[in-house]
Amino acid sequence: MTTIGIIGAGEVGCQIARAALASGYRVVIANSRGPETLAGLIAELGPAARAASAADAATAGDFAVVAVPLKVVNDMPIDELAGKIVLDTNNYMVWRDGHIPVVDSGEKTIHELRQEQLPTSKVAKAFTHIQAPRLLTAARPPGAPDRLALSVSSDFAEAVELVARLYDQFGFDTVDNSPLSESWRTEPGQPAWLRHAWQNRDELARNLSSARRLVHD
Ligand SMILES: NC(=O)c1ccc[n+]([C@@H]2O[C@H](COP(=O)([O-])OP(=O)(O)OC[C@H]3O[C@@H](n4cnc5c(N)ncnc54)[C@H](OP(=O)(O)O)[C@@H]3O)[C@@H](O)[C@H]2O)c1
């Protein structure tokens, strides 16, 4: 059985945990306050889930999900995530995160910064333009006419393949928007982000093409 280490037990981390458990994965999930604060969640998720510290979740995972806003001072367990594929759900929200000048200027995407913070991991931007609860309610079987598509961006082909497999298991199609330097095309405010509830594969591909650089002020 494959284990996913999930760092972040907020809206996104919890919904990815639920979707993963429904697809037959084991999950080890962490927040910032310690595993004992997740007892209620683990009771709800059942025996294939356990709570841990972020470092232990990273160690336990065959791959990891980081469902935590990026901070300029890196707070992720770099050594424990080394060599692993890391799915990063982070969106850059200036009102929440403050300004990050290299992102504002368009020099780097927020996910290139995450890749720099985790230099020995294989980072993929994933699950960023769907509201977390819809991971369960919008899931559809392959070929369904109303199946939505989600984008993935990574500098590593094997990370893109893993995310596409996971999306398919969770009930979504994939559009590859690699590499990470292109991942601004799904950032908050872009067509792909604004129209998240209605995009099949063709529509998502069109929305990615029509993205234009945003000014963050
Ligand atoms: N909400 C959505 O629908 C949605 C959809 C797509 C993408 N996103 C993006 O995904 C990211 C997560 O969103 P969210 O809504 O799930 O946020 P959230 O509800 O605020 O949850 C954040 C989680 O991260 C944990 N955390 C923070 N720092 C940590 C650290 N150093 N180690 C371990 N855990 C840490 C928090 O733990 P504590 O509570 O213990 O501090 C909390 O469990 C954000 O960047 C967001 O913009 C959100």
PDBQT file of the ligand as one rigid body, heavy atoms in Angstrom, charges set to zero:
ROOT
HETATM    1  N1  LIG A 301      -8.581  26.086   0.703  1.00  0.00    +0.000 N 
HETATM    2  C1  LIG A 301      -8.647  25.790  -0.584  1.00  0.00    +0.000 C 
HETATM    3  O1  LIG A 301      -9.724  25.488  -1.139  1.00  0.00    +0.000 OA
HETATM    4  C2  LIG A 301      -7.383  25.813  -1.423  1.00  0.00    +0.000 A 
HETATM    5  C3  LIG A 301      -7.426  25.287  -2.710  1.00  0.00    +0.000 A 
HETATM    6  C4  LIG A 301      -6.252  25.205  -3.455  1.00  0.00    +0.000 A 
HETATM    7  C5  LIG A 301      -5.050  25.666  -2.938  1.00  0.00    +0.000 A 
HETATM    8  N2  LIG A 301      -5.026  26.194  -1.676  1.00  0.00    +0.000 N 
HETATM    9  C6  LIG A 301      -3.716  26.632  -1.135  1.00  0.00    +0.000 C 
HETATM   10  O2  LIG A 301      -3.147  25.517  -0.430  1.00  0.00    +0.000 OA
HETATM   11  C7  LIG A 301      -2.434  25.987   0.739  1.00  0.00    +0.000 C 
HETATM   12  C8  LIG A 301      -3.098  25.416   1.982  1.00  0.00    +0.000 C 
HETATM   13  O3  LIG A 301      -4.420  25.922   2.034  1.00  0.00    +0.000 OA
HETATM   14  P1  LIG A 301      -5.457  25.560   3.186  1.00  0.00    +0.000 P 
HETATM   15  O4  LIG A 301      -6.714  26.260   2.808  1.00  0.00    +0.000 OA
HETATM   16  O5  LIG A 301      -5.475  24.098   3.416  1.00  0.00    +0.000 OA
HETATM   17  O6  LIG A 301      -4.786  26.325   4.420  1.00  0.00    +0.000 OA
HETATM   18  P2  LIG A 301      -5.191  26.201   5.955  1.00  0.00    +0.000 P 
HETATM   19  O7  LIG A 301      -6.596  25.694   6.085  1.00  0.00    +0.000 OA
HETATM   20  O8  LIG A 301      -4.826  27.530   6.567  1.00  0.00    +0.000 OA
HETATM   21  O9  LIG A 301      -4.204  25.070   6.500  1.00  0.00    +0.000 OA
HETATM   22  C9  LIG A 301      -2.811  25.244   6.557  1.00  0.00    +0.000 C 
HETATM   23  C10 LIG A 301      -2.249  24.049   7.298  1.00  0.00    +0.000 C 
HETATM   24  O10 LIG A 301      -0.832  24.135   7.262  1.00  0.00    +0.000 OA
HETATM   25  C11 LIG A 301      -0.344  23.806   8.550  1.00  0.00    +0.000 C 
HETATM   26  N3  LIG A 301       1.012  24.320   8.690  1.00  0.00    +0.000 N 
HETATM   27  C12 LIG A 301       1.449  25.598   8.616  1.00  0.00    +0.000 A 
HETATM   28  N4  LIG A 301       2.788  25.647   8.792  1.00  0.00    +0.000 NA
HETATM   29  C13 LIG A 301       3.198  24.366   8.979  1.00  0.00    +0.000 A 
HETATM   30  C14 LIG A 301       4.458  23.750   9.225  1.00  0.00    +0.000 A 
HETATM   31  N5  LIG A 301       5.574  24.466   9.293  1.00  0.00    +0.000 N 
HETATM   32  N6  LIG A 301       4.490  22.408   9.379  1.00  0.00    +0.000 NA
HETATM   33  C15 LIG A 301       3.358  21.664   9.327  1.00  0.00    +0.000 A 
HETATM   34  N7  LIG A 301       2.144  22.181   9.090  1.00  0.00    +0.000 NA
HETATM   35  C16 LIG A 301       2.064  23.525   8.920  1.00  0.00    +0.000 A 
HETATM   36  C17 LIG A 301      -1.349  24.415   9.493  1.00  0.00    +0.000 C 
HETATM   37  O11 LIG A 301      -1.209  23.846  10.773  1.00  0.00    +0.000 OA
HETATM   38  P3  LIG A 301      -1.753  24.622  12.078  1.00  0.00    +0.000 P 
HETATM   39  O12 LIG A 301      -3.206  24.833  11.898  1.00  0.00    +0.000 OA
HETATM   40  O13 LIG A 301      -1.411  23.675  13.204  1.00  0.00    +0.000 OA
HETATM   41  O14 LIG A 301      -0.959  25.904  12.136  1.00  0.00    +0.000 OA
HETATM   42  C18 LIG A 301      -2.644  23.998   8.783  1.00  0.00    +0.000 C 
HETATM   43  O15 LIG A 301      -2.963  22.660   9.113  1.00  0.00    +0.000 OA
HETATM   44  C19 LIG A 301      -2.510  27.517   0.677  1.00  0.00    +0.000 C 
HETATM   45  O16 LIG A 301      -1.376  28.034   0.041  1.00  0.00    +0.000 OA
HETATM   46  C20 LIG A 301      -3.759  27.778  -0.152  1.00  0.00    +0.000 C 
HETATM   47  O17 LIG A 301      -3.715  29.037  -0.793  1.00  0.00    +0.000 OA
HETATM   48  C21 LIG A 301      -6.167  26.279  -0.910  1.00  0.00    +0.000 A 
ENDROOT
TORSDOF 0
